[in-house]
Amino acid sequence: MSYNLQVTIDRDSGFCFGVVYAIDMAEEILEEDGYLYCLGDIVHNDEEVERLKLLGLRIINHDDLKNLQNEKVLIRAHGEAPETYRTALENNITLIDASCPVVLKLQNRIKNSYDDNEKILIFGKHGHAEVVGLQGQTNNEAIVFQDIAELDALELPQQITLYSQTTKSTDKFYQIKDELISRGYELKANDTICRQVSNRYSDLEKFVQNFDKIIFVSGKKSSNGKVLYEVCKKYNPHTFFISQVDELTEIVFSPNEKIGICGATSTPMWLMEKVKAALEAY
């Protein structure tokens, strides 16, 4: 039975400029040197990481970095804490710094707040690479929270400064801001959410309404993947989250359905093309 699915990829989906920049840099060095160390997954997408590993990318963690000497190491778009730069200097490691400019700017702002003795809260995911780098600017003194309920048990000073991980939900950030103000805190709130991520909310909202079903393609580890998937599901309840092509078999399609494909800022276009080809072959 042929399904004749009409499949369209959202052309605004896929890598943000920070990820494109990091991957271009990695590919260039891999072509010259044949291998390159990268501190953590270059992007929160297992399929893309595998592709780059085949080209010679070697993923290492912070413990590995301490034991490495006289090598080149790529810092991915998420950025790093000052500690990483110190280790590199001690071990004669050349850092290929592909930190996203939006993240670097945020690190800088947080460091300045910390130097001014402000009490800093960061709305972000515990243990996320970007958040670890941000917290590092404050000597790990900033309070990281994913949900406002985490702050209930804490004694916070009257004056606080709020920042956000760049890929968080704008709506949730403003809800948190309003809630803290209503609790009587003197709040300096800094909306530091990347516009390349937040602008996708309205793009996706329009895109997903044109289809019977939406296939949202993203790595399970991607923070903005979770946020953007929720946006799609809100405006089209028939939205399905997949990380790889073979997960399509779990979804039931009907003949002649219109299917839209979209993804996170860490989803490679080639993977969405692969999903499209698989659907068209049904």
Secondary structure, DSSP 8 states (H G I E B T S, - for coil): -----EEEE-TT-S--HHHHHHHHHHHHHHHHHS-EEEES-SSS-HHHHHHHHHTTEEEE-HHHHHT--S-EEEE-TT---HHHHHHHHHTT-EEEE---HHHHHHHHHHHHHHHTT--EEEES-TT-HHHHHHHHTTTT-SEEESSGGGGTTS---SEEEEEE-TTS-HHHHHHHHHHHHHTT-EEEE-----HHHHHHHHHHHHHHTT-SEEEEE--TT-HHHHHHHHHHHHH-S-EEEESSGGGGGGS---TT-EEEEEE-TT--HHHHHHHHHHHHT-
